[in-house]
Every structure is written in C-alpha cells, then in structure tokens.
C-alpha cells in the first residue's frame, strides 16, 4: 500500500453489486494505485459487503458504504458522491467492480484531472478479442446519439464508466431530476455535464471482458437495458431540442476537446 498516491481532493469510487471475488481483486488493484478508495455496496446479497468491511477496518485508505437494498449503479454513485462532497472531496474517479477497468491508469487520469479540474476525464475504450461483438456495435449506436445530443462536444465514448467527474457538478445534475439511477447513469451523466459546459478530456484505456471461468459477472440484460437506453435517449433528444439554441452558440465559441 505504500506505493499508492494519496489525495485529499480526488478519490476512487467503486459501486458494487454481487460481483463476488472479482470486487476484492478490483479493490486491491485500485489501492495499489490510489488512496482513498471507496466502495459503495449496492444491496449485495453475496456476502461481499461484510468481507469488504473487514478489509476497510484494517486499511485506513479504504472506506466501504453499504446500501440496504439494490438501487442501481447511478444511485450507488450518487450516494458516494454526496458523502465525498460532505467530506471535502472535489473529484471522483468511478470504476466498475467487475474487473473490466484498468486500475493501472488511475494515476494518469487523476493527474489530468488535477491539471484541468473544471473538466471531466473520460476513458475511451480500447477493445480486445474478449469484447462481445453485440455490445461493441450497440455502444456505437449510443455514441452516435450522444454526439447528436451534445452537438459533437467531443465525448469519446458515452458508456465507458472509467472516468473522473467534478463532484459538485455531477451531484447538481443528478439532484435536479429522477433519472440516471441505473444503467442509464454513464451516458446521461456525460450528456448533461456537457450541457452544463463541462468539457471532456479523452484518455484511451483498455477494457477487458472477463469470461465466467475468470470470475466475470455481468448484470447487463440486453432487452431490459436497451429499452432503458432507448427511453433515456428519447428524453435527452426532447430536451436537446429545447437546448439547441444555447448549444449551437456554445459550439461556435468553444475550443476543441483536449485529447491524450
């Protein structure tokens, strides 16, 4: 743990729901890179909450929050963000508990955020052969809608959840409406932050889909979650029409998004 970089402004936030042993590997990997790391257990029933709490009791750099029932990824993130803001933190790097995200890139993303605290630092996924083709094609559709809804604000990927957010801005966005509490969180977060003028900075980052024998667990359901995304983009498009004059004016005056 001695090698982990410590911060009083930036933390790693990991929402977790029934991810089994993989969450412990994710937490260990994150803790070797950063301090503090917070885990929000979203009503898990697999016994991981109790084990994570025991780990946190022996590690001052790890904090575990346990929600009494499953509320969705966005709700778990919002709980963590509100608690972090109350404790004085300004930025949070979110990463999934299922082993898909590269803990080794945490310092680089955090460094970019420290240099540009007004921006959101977004992972742009680099897929390998483990990526399901249907998921890759599906996110292209979501990304196309996102580019339209933000008038090409420069969001490299709308679904990759390895990101650094300005906490105050995201809490304001989420507190203003009842959505973004489940699988719709990642996409709607970047669209609404872009609408508020929060500029994206894109970092390439690998994504790995673990096979079941490797401990891979996915709660994505193609029918249910694609319906949720369709409803989300419908709402965003309706609101986009109302925002179009402001977004068009901002596009004429903004600088291109910063890329790494």
Backbone as CSV, one residue per row, in Angstrom:
resi,resn,N_x,N_y,N_z,CA_x,CA_y,CA_z,C_x,C_y,C_z
1,UNK,0.803,-1.207,0.000,0.000,0.000,0.000,0.847,1.273,0.000
2,UNK,2.117,1.142,0.313,2.952,2.331,0.445,3.130,3.063,-0.873
3,UNK,2.971,2.351,-1.989,3.178,2.974,-3.290,1.965,3.781,-3.764
4,UNK,0.836,3.609,-3.136,-0.366,4.303,-3.591,-0.244,5.802,-3.360
5,UNK,-0.645,6.575,-4.352,-0.673,8.020,-4.210,-1.862,8.423,-3.357
6,UNK,-1.651,9.355,-2.453,-2.710,9.802,-1.553,-3.190,11.188,-1.972
7,UNK,-4.467,11.448,-1.767,-5.051,12.731,-2.145,-6.112,13.134,-1.135
8,UNK,-6.247,14.426,-0.947,-7.314,14.953,-0.097,-8.453,15.549,-0.934
9,UNK,-8.307,15.518,-2.265,-9.335,16.081,-3.148,-9.934,15.056,-4.101
10,UNK,-9.167,14.065,-4.507,-9.587,13.085,-5.503,-9.649,11.691,-4.872
11,UNK,-10.748,10.992,-5.100,-10.879,9.627,-4.585,-11.341,8.699,-5.694
12,UNK,-11.122,7.405,-5.482,-11.634,6.370,-6.384,-12.933,5.847,-5.786
13,UNK,-13.981,5.784,-6.617,-15.304,5.368,-6.164,-15.743,4.148,-6.970
14,UNK,-16.010,3.046,-6.277,-16.348,1.777,-6.925,-17.727,1.316,-6.463
15,UNK,-18.757,1.427,-7.306,-20.044,0.825,-6.966,-19.989,-0.675,-7.211
16,UNK,-20.613,-1.439,-6.341,-20.512,-2.899,-6.466,-21.844,-3.563,-6.139
17,UNK,-22.237,-4.500,-6.992,-23.445,-5.288,-6.734,-23.196,-6.741,-7.137
18,UNK,-23.114,-7.609,-6.166,-22.991,-9.052,-6.385,-21.913,-9.404,-7.416
19,UNK,-20.712,-8.873,-7.210,-19.609,-9.167,-8.128,-18.656,-10.233,-7.594
20,UNK,-18.973,-10.824,-6.456,-18.201,-11.952,-5.970,-16.749,-11.623,-5.714
21,UNK,-15.885,-12.587,-5.959,-14.462,-12.427,-5.650,-13.806,-11.325,-6.476
22,UNK,-14.379,-11.014,-7.628,-13.754,-10.020,-8.505,-13.653,-8.663,-7.836
23,UNK,-14.599,-8.311,-6.979,-14.537,-6.997,-6.335,-13.308,-6.865,-5.460
24,UNK,-12.871,-7.944,-4.846,-11.688,-7.869,-3.993,-10.427,-7.650,-4.825
25,UNK,-10.362,-8.293,-5.994,-9.228,-8.065,-6.893,-9.224,-6.620,-7.383
26,UNK,-10.406,-6.101,-7.707,-10.516,-4.711,-8.172,-10.076,-3.741,-7.084
27,UNK,-10.534,-3.963,-5.870,-10.184,-3.074,-4.760,-8.688,-3.133,-4.475
28,UNK,-8.122,-4.319,-4.466,-6.674,-4.432,-4.225,-5.876,-3.705,-5.304
29,UNK,-6.297,-3.875,-6.557,-5.589,-3.204,-7.646,-5.701,-1.686,-7.525
30,UNK,-6.880,-1.202,-7.180,-7.063,0.247,-7.025,-6.262,0.792,-5.856
31,UNK,-6.200,0.030,-4.770,-5.472,0.509,-3.588,-3.963,0.562,-3.806
32,UNK,-3.445,-0.250,-4.709,-2.009,-0.141,-5.002,-1.685,1.128,-5.767
33,UNK,-2.725,1.761,-6.346,-2.520,2.957,-7.167,-2.937,4.235,-6.461
34,UNK,-3.912,4.165,-5.556,-4.517,5.403,-5.051,-5.033,5.251,-3.631
35,UNK,-5.078,6.375,-2.951,-5.706,6.486,-1.634,-6.374,7.860,-1.529
36,UNK,-7.671,7.885,-1.181,-8.513,6.772,-0.734,-9.268,6.094,-1.869
37,UNK,-9.712,4.880,-1.556,-10.621,4.129,-2.406,-11.889,3.875,-1.598
38,UNK,-13.013,4.221,-2.187,-14.305,3.976,-1.549,-15.090,2.962,-2.367
39,UNK,-15.757,2.046,-1.674,-16.655,1.090,-2.315,-18.059,1.325,-1.772
40,UNK,-19.021,1.452,-2.679,-20.430,1.533,-2.279,-21.080,0.216,-2.677
41,UNK,-21.425,-0.582,-1.679,-22.052,-1.882,-1.916,-23.556,-1.653,-2.073
42,UNK,-24.051,-1.930,-3.264,-25.421,-1.573,-3.627,-26.385,-2.721,-3.315
43,UNK,-26.551,-3.006,-2.035,-27.504,-4.043,-1.637,-27.096,-5.444,-2.040
44,UNK,-25.802,-5.735,-2.094,-25.339,-7.068,-2.493,-25.827,-8.136,-1.517
45,UNK,-26.105,-9.312,-2.063,-26.559,-10.443,-1.247,-25.572,-11.604,-1.297
46,UNK,-24.354,-11.347,-1.787,-23.378,-12.427,-1.963,-22.338,-12.480,-0.853
47,UNK,-22.534,-11.727,0.222,-21.604,-11.758,1.338,-20.392,-10.862,1.186
48,UNK,-20.273,-10.157,0.072,-19.080,-9.324,-0.136,-19.077,-8.094,0.764
49,UNK,-20.233,-7.596,1.150,-20.273,-6.390,1.985,-19.542,-6.607,3.298
50,UNK,-19.811,-7.700,3.958,-19.186,-7.974,5.249,-17.676,-8.139,5.108
51,UNK,-17.244,-8.834,4.066,-15.806,-9.040,3.862,-15.106,-7.724,3.515
52,UNK,-15.751,-6.894,2.719,-15.167,-5.595,2.396,-15.057,-4.720,3.644
53,UNK,-16.052,-4.775,4.501,-15.994,-4.001,5.737,-14.845,-4.449,6.622
54,UNK,-14.573,-5.741,6.632,-13.431,-6.222,7.412,-12.114,-5.723,6.815
55,UNK,-12.030,-5.701,5.500,-10.834,-5.155,4.857,-10.653,-3.682,5.212
56,UNK,-11.746,-2.927,5.176,-11.678,-1.495,5.463,-11.265,-1.238,6.909
57,UNK,-11.671,-2.113,7.813,-11.310,-1.938,9.219,-9.801,-2.023,9.428
58,UNK,-9.122,-2.733,8.518,-7.665,-2.887,8.640,-6.896,-1.979,7.689
59,UNK,-7.600,-1.157,6.900,-6.955,-0.327,5.887,-7.548,1.085,5.942
60,UNK,-6.833,2.057,6.487,-7.368,3.428,6.568,-7.632,4.067,5.216
61,UNK,-7.017,3.538,4.156,-7.217,4.096,2.826,-8.423,3.547,2.097
62,UNK,-9.149,2.643,2.743,-10.320,2.020,2.131,-11.552,2.322,2.982
63,UNK,-12.616,2.744,2.322,-13.885,3.006,3.003,-14.984,2.249,2.287
64,UNK,-15.879,1.658,3.044,-16.983,0.879,2.475,-18.305,1.428,2.994
65,UNK,-19.182,1.775,2.055,-20.542,2.195,2.364,-21.482,1.095,1.871
66,UNK,-22.440,0.716,2.701,-23.355,-0.374,2.355,-24.783,0.154,2.290
67,UNK,-25.399,0.032,1.124,-26.797,0.415,0.955,-27.682,-0.782,1.310
68,UNK,-28.820,-0.546,1.964,-29.635,-1.662,2.461,-30.314,-2.477,1.369
69,UNK,-30.520,-1.891,0.192,-31.155,-2.612,-0.907,-30.561,-2.143,-2.223
70,UNK,-30.701,-2.981,-3.239,-30.183,-2.650,-4.560,-30.977,-1.516,-5.179
71,UNK,-30.282,-0.420,-5.548,-30.940,0.746,-6.118,-30.442,1.088,-7.522
72,UNK,-29.342,0.477,-7.948,-28.799,0.765,-9.265,-27.462,1.472,-9.189
73,UNK,-26.682,1.341,-10.257,-25.340,1.910,-10.276,-25.341,3.408,-10.019
74,UNK,-26.213,4.125,-10.722,-26.246,5.576,-10.561,-26.575,5.986,-9.141
75,UNK,-27.522,5.289,-8.519,-27.891,5.602,-7.143,-26.722,5.348,-6.200
76,UNK,-25.981,4.262,-6.426,-24.819,3.979,-5.588,-23.743,5.046,-5.762
77,UNK,-23.503,5.457,-7.006,-22.525,6.513,-7.254,-22.959,7.814,-6.592
78,UNK,-24.231,8.158,-6.713,-24.716,9.398,-6.111,-24.550,9.384,-4.604
79,UNK,-24.822,8.255,-3.973,-24.597,8.153,-2.529,-23.140,8.434,-2.194
80,UNK,-22.233,7.817,-2.958,-20.816,8.050,-2.715,-20.398,9.485,-2.955
81,UNK,-20.928,10.099,-4.011,-20.580,11.481,-4.334,-21.034,12.441,-3.242
82,UNK,-22.257,12.265,-2.757,-22.755,13.157,-1.715,-21.946,13.019,-0.428
83,UNK,-21.589,11.793,-0.095,-20.785,11.571,1.104,-19.393,12.163,0.929
84,UNK,-18.816,11.975,-0.259,-17.481,12.504,-0.530,-17.467,14.027,-0.494
85,UNK,-18.484,14.654,-1.064,-18.558,16.111,-1.043,-18.652,16.628,0.390
86,UNK,-19.429,15.946,1.207,-19.545,16.349,2.611,-18.214,16.231,3.338
87,UNK,-17.349,15.327,2.873,-16.026,15.143,3.477,-14.949,16.010,2.834
88,UNK,-15.334,16.864,1.889,-14.398,17.822,1.323,-13.735,17.416,0.025
89,UNK,-14.119,16.285,-0.554,-13.524,15.866,-1.826,-14.183,16.623,-2.987
90,UNK,-13.407,16.864,-4.019,-13.887,17.636,-5.165,-14.058,16.808,-6.433
91,UNK,-13.355,15.674,-6.538,-13.405,14.862,-7.759,-13.423,13.381,-7.393
92,UNK,-14.095,12.598,-8.247,-14.165,11.153,-8.036,-13.916,10.426,-9.343
93,UNK,-13.038,9.443,-9.287,-12.842,8.536,-10.420,-13.720,7.316,-10.176
94,UNK,-14.671,7.096,-11.067,-15.527,5.925,-10.948,-14.948,4.780,-11.766
95,UNK,-15.026,3.587,-11.209,-14.619,2.394,-11.936,-15.503,1.240,-11.504
96,UNK,-15.740,0.309,-12.426,-16.604,-0.826,-12.135,-15.866,-1.846,-11.277
97,UNK,-16.649,-2.622,-10.538,-16.077,-3.616,-9.625,-15.803,-4.948,-10.308
98,UNK,-16.161,-5.068,-11.594,-16.136,-6.379,-12.253,-14.849,-6.697,-12.991
99,UNK,-13.806,-5.900,-12.777,-12.504,-6.205,-13.362,-12.296,-5.729,-14.775
100,UNK,-13.240,-4.980,-15.346,-13.108,-4.531,-16.732,-12.173,-3.338,-16.880
101,UNK,-12.014,-2.541,-15.837,-11.321,-1.265,-15.966,-9.867,-1.337,-15.486
102,UNK,-8.975,-0.546,-16.093,-7.529,-0.650,-15.840,-7.083,0.181,-14.635
103,UNK,-6.945,-0.446,-13.494,-6.533,0.278,-12.285,-5.180,0.966,-12.471
104,UNK,-4.335,0.406,-13.321,-3.019,0.997,-13.530,-3.050,2.388,-14.127
105,UNK,-4.181,2.788,-14.718,-4.301,4.123,-15.308,-4.903,5.148,-14.350
106,UNK,-5.226,4.738,-13.132,-5.800,5.680,-12.176,-4.916,6.912,-11.992
107,UNK,-3.611,6.772,-11.731,-2.787,7.981,-11.526,-2.788,8.931,-12.720
108,UNK,-2.754,8.383,-13.942,-2.729,9.246,-15.128,-4.031,10.028,-15.268
109,UNK,-5.157,9.365,-15.042,-6.442,10.059,-15.115,-6.546,11.119,-14.025
110,UNK,-6.093,10.785,-12.822,-6.152,11.746,-11.724,-5.240,12.945,-11.984
111,UNK,-4.071,12.695,-12.562,-3.155,13.785,-12.864,-3.779,14.756,-13.866
112,UNK,-4.423,14.214,-14.886,-5.099,15.071,-15.858,-6.186,15.893,-15.185
113,UNK,-6.938,15.265,-14.289,-7.983,15.984,-13.571,-7.407,17.086,-12.690
114,UNK,-6.283,16.827,-12.059,-5.653,17.863,-11.233,-5.195,19.050,-12.087
115,UNK,-4.743,18.756,-13.303,-4.305,19.818,-14.199,-5.488,20.598,-14.785
116,UNK,-6.608,19.911,-14.978,-7.807,20.529,-15.565,-9.021,20.206,-14.688
117,UNK,-9.114,20.767,-13.496,-10.182,20.371,-12.558,-11.580,20.738,-13.018
118,UNK,-11.700,21.643,-13.976,-13.022,22.042,-14.447,-13.600,21.042,-15.443
119,UNK,-12.791,20.088,-15.916,-13.194,19.155,-16.974,-13.607,17.807,-16.395
120,UNK,-14.188,16.972,-17.255,-14.398,15.559,-16.929,-13.417,14.744,-17.758
121,UNK,-12.749,13.794,-17.133,-11.742,12.981,-17.803,-12.374,11.635,-18.120
122,UNK,-12.528,11.340,-19.402,-13.308,10.189,-19.841,-12.421,9.124,-20.465
123,UNK,-12.638,7.880,-20.044,-11.967,6.768,-20.693,-12.580,6.487,-22.055
124,UNK,-11.696,6.272,-23.034,-12.148,5.901,-24.384,-11.678,4.474,-24.619
125,UNK,-12.592,3.487,-24.672,-12.200,2.083,-24.584,-11.439,1.569,-25.791
126,UNK,-10.432,0.786,-25.488,-9.708,0.017,-26.493,-10.075,-1.441,-26.260
127,UNK,-10.778,-2.038,-27.205,-11.301,-3.387,-27.019,-10.293,-4.437,-27.487
128,UNK,-10.348,-5.583,-26.822,-9.580,-6.737,-27.295,-10.565,-7.804,-27.754
129,UNK,-10.041,-9.000,-27.985,-10.890,-10.058,-28.540,-11.964,-10.530,-27.567
130,UNK,-11.858,-10.150,-26.282,-12.849,-10.608,-25.301,-14.156,-9.835,-25.390
131,UNK,-14.183,-8.728,-26.124,-15.376,-7.878,-26.161,-16.479,-8.526,-26.991
132,UNK,-17.686,-8.677,-26.429,-18.806,-9.221,-27.212,-19.157,-8.279,-28.365
133,UNK,-19.259,-8.824,-29.554,-19.485,-8.008,-30.740,-20.792,-7.225,-30.642
134,UNK,-21.816,-7.853,-30.072,-23.102,-7.176,-29.952,-23.000,-5.954,-29.048
135,UNK,-22.200,-6.050,-27.983,-22.028,-4.919,-27.085,-21.250,-3.793,-27.769
136,UNK,-20.229,-4.158,-28.537,-19.425,-3.154,-29.232,-20.277,-2.408,-30.253
137,UNK,-21.085,-3.130,-31.022,-21.941,-2.476,-32.013,-23.006,-1.620,-31.341
138,UNK,-23.540,-2.100,-30.231,-24.569,-1.352,-29.530,-24.074,-0.022,-29.005
139,UNK,-22.835,0.000,-28.523,-22.332,1.260,-27.985,-22.049,2.264,-29.102
140,UNK,-21.801,1.785,-30.319,-21.640,2.716,-31.436,-22.927,3.495,-31.668
141,UNK,-24.061,2.818,-31.527,-25.350,3.487,-31.678,-25.525,4.531,-30.577
142,UNK,-25.227,4.143,-29.344,-25.356,5.086,-28.229,-24.416,6.272,-28.404
143,UNK,-23.207,6.014,-28.865,-22.253,7.101,-29.080,-22.729,8.065,-30.168
144,UNK,-23.352,7.531,-31.197,-23.861,8.401,-32.268,-24.956,9.320,-31.733
145,UNK,-25.856,8.780,-30.924,-26.886,9.609,-30.319,-26.275,10.662,-29.406
146,UNK,-25.259,10.270,-28.657,-24.617,11.213,-27.734,-23.968,12.362,-28.488
147,UNK,-23.319,12.063,-29.596,-22.716,13.130,-30.382,-23.773,14.115,-30.882
148,UNK,-24.936,13.582,-31.290,-26.009,14.457,-31.743,-26.556,15.296,-30.588
149,UNK,-26.799,14.664,-29.454,-27.409,15.346,-28.312,-26.521,16.444,-27.729
150,UNK,-25.212,16.343,-27.970,-24.286,17.359,-27.456,-23.695,18.222,-28.564
151,UNK,-24.204,18.063,-29.789,-23.665,18.777,-30.954,-22.162,18.564,-31.089
152,UNK,-21.757,17.315,-30.926,-20.342,16.981,-31.104,-19.434,17.634,-30.080
153,UNK,-19.783,17.516,-28.807,-18.992,18.153,-27.745,-17.622,17.519,-27.561
154,UNK,-17.396,16.344,-28.171,-16.089,15.711,-28.062,-16.035,14.551,-27.106
155,UNK,-17.178,13.964,-26.783,-17.223,12.811,-25.883,-16.756,11.580,-26.656
156,UNK,-15.630,11.015,-26.240,-15.056,9.894,-26.970,-15.870,8.623,-26.873
157,UNK,-16.477,8.376,-25.714,-17.319,7.201,-25.527,-18.329,7.510,-24.437
158,UNK,-19.584,7.139,-24.685,-20.652,7.518,-23.765,-20.918,6.491,-22.679
159,UNK,-20.377,5.282,-22.809,-20.732,4.205,-21.896,-19.598,3.718,-21.004
160,UNK,-18.372,4.074,-21.333,-17.242,3.550,-20.561,-17.174,4.268,-19.218
161,UNK,-17.360,3.512,-18.134,-17.527,4.129,-16.821,-16.261,4.448,-16.067
162,UNK,-15.087,4.301,-16.674,-13.820,4.646,-16.030,-13.549,6.122,-16.308
163,UNK,-13.888,6.985,-15.323,-13.916,8.432,-15.559,-13.626,9.189,-14.281
164,UNK,-13.178,10.425,-14.444,-13.074,11.346,-13.313,-14.103,12.456,-13.496
165,UNK,-14.967,12.606,-12.503,-16.019,13.622,-12.537,-15.748,14.730,-11.527
166,UNK,-16.074,15.989,-11.848,-16.163,17.021,-10.814,-17.403,16.742,-9.961
167,UNK,-17.204,16.516,-8.682,-18.299,16.038,-7.835,-19.454,17.027,-7.762
168,UNK,-19.158,18.293,-7.510,-20.234,19.268,-7.327,-21.115,19.364,-8.571
169,UNK,-20.498,19.347,-9.744,-21.263,19.450,-10.991,-22.163,18.234,-11.189
170,UNK,-21.626,17.050,-10.928,-22.414,15.840,-11.162,-23.530,15.701,-10.131
171,UNK,-23.261,16.041,-8.882,-24.324,15.993,-7.875,-25.447,16.957,-8.240
172,UNK,-25.101,18.137,-8.731,-26.119,19.100,-9.149,-26.973,18.546,-10.279
173,UNK,-26.330,17.909,-11.254,-27.060,17.323,-12.377,-28.017,16.234,-11.895
174,UNK,-27.527,15.338,-11.048,-28.325,14.193,-10.627,-29.435,14.596,-9.665
175,UNK,-29.193,15.616,-8.868,-30.195,16.041,-7.896,-31.354,16.778,-8.544
176,UNK,-31.159,17.226,-9.785,-32.181,18.039,-10.442,-33.247,17.219,-11.147
177,UNK,-33.064,15.892,-11.249,-34.052,15.063,-11.931,-33.953,13.618,-11.418
178,UNK,-34.978,12.807,-11.651,-35.049,11.483,-11.022,-34.375,10.362,-11.792
179,UNK,-33.774,10.658,-12.939,-33.206,9.599,-13.775,-31.745,9.343,-13.400
180,UNK,-31.032,8.618,-14.236,-29.590,8.352,-14.055,-29.297,7.497,-12.820
181,UNK,-30.233,6.659,-12.407,-30.025,5.877,-11.189,-29.619,4.431,-11.478
182,UNK,-29.754,3.991,-12.729,-29.416,2.600,-13.046,-28.426,2.559,-14.209
183,UNK,-28.656,1.692,-15.180,-27.689,1.537,-16.266,-27.609,2.775,-17.145
184,UNK,-28.607,3.647,-17.039,-28.584,4.872,-17.830,-27.623,5.918,-17.282
185,UNK,-26.980,5.642,-16.147,-26.162,6.651,-15.486,-25.016,7.160,-16.357
186,UNK,-24.182,6.257,-16.868,-22.939,6.676,-17.522,-23.188,7.614,-18.696
187,UNK,-24.125,7.248,-19.564,-24.375,8.060,-20.752,-25.018,9.394,-20.397
188,UNK,-26.050,9.346,-19.573,-26.761,10.586,-19.252,-25.868,11.544,-18.477
189,UNK,-24.963,11.013,-17.672,-24.056,11.873,-16.908,-23.210,12.740,-17.827
190,UNK,-22.612,12.132,-18.867,-21.734,12.931,-19.726,-22.515,13.894,-20.601
191,UNK,-23.711,13.487,-21.034,-24.524,14.394,-21.846,-24.917,15.617,-21.030
192,UNK,-25.424,15.396,-19.843,-25.895,16.524,-19.034,-24.740,17.392,-18.527
193,UNK,-23.608,16.793,-18.247,-22.446,17.604,-17.874,-21.974,18.444,-19.057
194,UNK,-21.993,17.858,-20.253,-21.626,18.629,-21.451,-22.593,19.789,-21.644
195,UNK,-23.873,19.568,-21.391,-24.850,20.649,-21.488,-24.538,21.774,-20.506
196,UNK,-23.950,21.447,-19.377,-23.589,22.458,-18.375,-22.278,23.156,-18.714
197,UNK,-21.629,22.731,-19.801,-20.374,23.355,-20.197,-19.139,22.678,-19.650
198,UNK,-19.282,21.490,-19.039,-18.121,20.743,-18.550,-17.460,20.065,-19.745
199,UNK,-16.217,20.408,-20.014,-15.546,19.929,-21.214,-14.979,18.525,-21.000
200,UNK,-15.055,17.663,-22.011,-14.474,16.328,-21.905,-13.000,16.300,-22.292
201,UNK,-12.240,15.514,-21.570,-10.871,15.186,-21.941,-10.825,13.665,-22.074
202,UNK,-10.448,13.172,-23.235,-10.497,11.743,-23.513,-9.126,11.090,-23.375
203,UNK,-9.094,9.998,-22.630,-7.899,9.163,-22.488,-8.209,7.780,-23.035
204,UNK,-7.371,7.236,-23.900,-7.515,5.842,-24.305,-7.278,4.930,-23.100
205,UNK,-8.084,3.873,-23.009,-7.951,2.927,-21.895,-8.465,1.565,-22.339
206,UNK,-7.767,0.502,-22.004,-8.244,-0.834,-22.389,-9.451,-1.252,-21.556
207,UNK,-10.279,-2.101,-22.139,-11.403,-2.699,-21.411,-11.326,-4.200,-21.618
208,UNK,-11.535,-4.938,-20.537,-11.424,-6.395,-20.598,-12.725,-7.014,-20.121
209,UNK,-13.287,-7.895,-20.917,-14.487,-8.631,-20.534,-14.054,-10.007,-20.034
210,UNK,-14.203,-10.221,-18.754,-13.802,-11.486,-18.161,-14.809,-12.583,-18.489
211,UNK,-14.300,-13.776,-18.799,-15.167,-14.925,-19.001,-15.670,-15.434,-17.649
212,UNK,-16.785,-16.161,-17.634,-17.310,-16.669,-16.360,-16.276,-17.456,-15.557
213,UNK,-15.446,-18.247,-16.252,-14.436,-19.029,-15.534,-13.328,-18.154,-14.955
214,UNK,-13.242,-16.907,-15.422,-12.281,-15.950,-14.870,-12.898,-15.090,-13.767
215,UNK,-14.148,-15.350,-13.435,-14.831,-14.556,-12.425,-15.691,-13.448,-12.996
216,UNK,-15.855,-13.431,-14.314,-16.651,-12.381,-14.940,-18.130,-12.490,-14.598
217,UNK,-18.709,-11.385,-14.179,-20.138,-11.324,-13.841,-20.713,-10.079,-14.503
218,UNK,-21.755,-10.256,-15.277,-22.395,-9.118,-15.934,-23.862,-9.045,-15.523
219,UNK,-24.294,-7.861,-15.122,-25.701,-7.646,-14.800,-26.434,-6.961,-15.952
220,UNK,-25.745,-6.810,-17.087,-26.383,-6.215,-18.259,-27.374,-7.198,-18.851
221,UNK,-28.591,-6.715,-19.106,-29.624,-7.518,-19.758,-30.008,-6.807,-21.051
222,UNK,-29.818,-7.492,-22.180,-29.953,-6.833,-23.476,-31.330,-6.216,-23.661
223,UNK,-32.394,-6.949,-23.368,-33.728,-6.406,-23.568,-34.036,-5.267,-22.614
224,UNK,-33.920,-5.535,-21.327,-34.251,-4.534,-20.308,-33.407,-3.283,-20.441
225,UNK,-32.096,-3.449,-20.552,-31.216,-2.282,-20.528,-31.214,-1.524,-21.847
226,UNK,-31.440,-2.202,-22.968,-31.572,-1.467,-24.225,-32.861,-0.654,-24.254
227,UNK,-33.920,-1.172,-23.638,-35.139,-0.370,-23.502,-34.880,0.856,-22.633
228,UNK,-34.122,0.660,-21.566,-33.792,1.785,-20.689,-32.990,2.836,-21.442
229,UNK,-32.023,2.399,-22.251,-31.222,3.341,-23.027,-32.068,4.046,-24.090
230,UNK,-32.991,3.316,-24.687,-33.870,3.943,-25.683,-34.719,5.030,-25.043
231,UNK,-35.288,4.750,-23.896,-36.081,5.749,-23.175,-35.218,6.940,-22.775
232,UNK,-33.979,6.660,-22.352,-33.071,7.734,-21.968,-32.777,8.650,-23.153
233,UNK,-32.427,8.082,-24.308,-32.107,8.919,-25.466,-33.348,9.657,-25.973
234,UNK,-34.519,9.067,-25.821,-35.747,9.775,-26.197,-35.914,11.025,-25.340
235,UNK,-35.731,10.876,-24.047,-35.836,12.027,-23.139,-34.789,13.086,-23.469
236,UNK,-33.563,12.629,-23.686,-32.484,13.565,-23.960,-32.709,14.312,-25.271
237,UNK,-33.217,13.620,-26.278,-33.465,14.287,-27.551,-34.551,15.351,-27.423
238,UNK,-35.596,15.050,-26.664,-36.653,16.048,-26.460,-36.094,17.282,-25.753
239,UNK,-35.258,17.046,-24.761,-34.662,18.184,-24.056,-33.625,18.888,-24.926
240,UNK,-32.935,18.123,-25.759,-31.938,18.693,-26.671,-32.567,19.740,-27.592
241,UNK,-33.767,19.469,-28.071,-34.440,20.416,-28.960,-34.631,21.755,-28.249
242,UNK,-34.985,21.709,-26.980,-35.184,22.940,-26.222,-33.869,23.666,-25.975
243,UNK,-32.790,22.917,-25.834,-31.480,23.499,-25.533,-30.708,23.897,-26.789
244,UNK,-31.210,23.543,-27.960,-30.447,23.679,-29.197,-29.868,25.075,-29.420
245,UNK,-30.604,26.167,-29.211,-30.002,27.487,-29.461,-28.766,27.749,-28.598
246,UNK,-28.832,27.396,-27.334,-27.686,27.621,-26.441,-26.518,26.734,-26.843
247,UNK,-26.799,25.470,-27.149,-25.730,24.550,-27.526,-25.067,24.985,-28.835
248,UNK,-25.863,25.469,-29.785,-25.304,25.931,-31.057,-24.404,27.141,-30.848
249,UNK,-24.831,28.060,-30.000,-23.991,29.228,-29.711,-22.698,28.817,-29.035
250,UNK,-22.782,27.880,-28.090,-21.585,27.439,-27.373,-20.616,26.744,-28.319
251,UNK,-21.162,25.983,-29.284,-20.297,25.279,-30.226,-19.485,26.263,-31.060
252,UNK,-20.063,27.386,-31.395,-19.360,28.389,-32.204,-18.216,29.042,-31.436
253,UNK,-18.289,29.027,-30.119,-17.308,29.765,-29.323,-16.325,28.899,-28.566
254,UNK,-16.512,27.575,-28.594,-15.662,26.734,-27.772,-14.385,26.336,-28.507
255,UNK,-13.391,25.889,-27.691,-12.178,25.298,-28.224,-12.389,23.794,-28.424
256,UNK,-11.586,23.157,-29.303,-11.715,21.709,-29.497,-11.400,20.968,-28.208
257,UNK,-12.003,19.776,-27.984,-11.710,18.993,-26.781,-10.268,18.544,-26.765
258,UNK,-9.692,18.502,-25.570,-8.297,18.090,-25.391,-8.216,16.579,-25.452
259,UNK,-7.280,16.054,-26.196,-7.110,14.613,-26.358,-5.726,14.177,-25.861
260,UNK,-5.679,12.962,-25.344,-4.392,12.354,-24.961,-4.273,10.975,-25.592
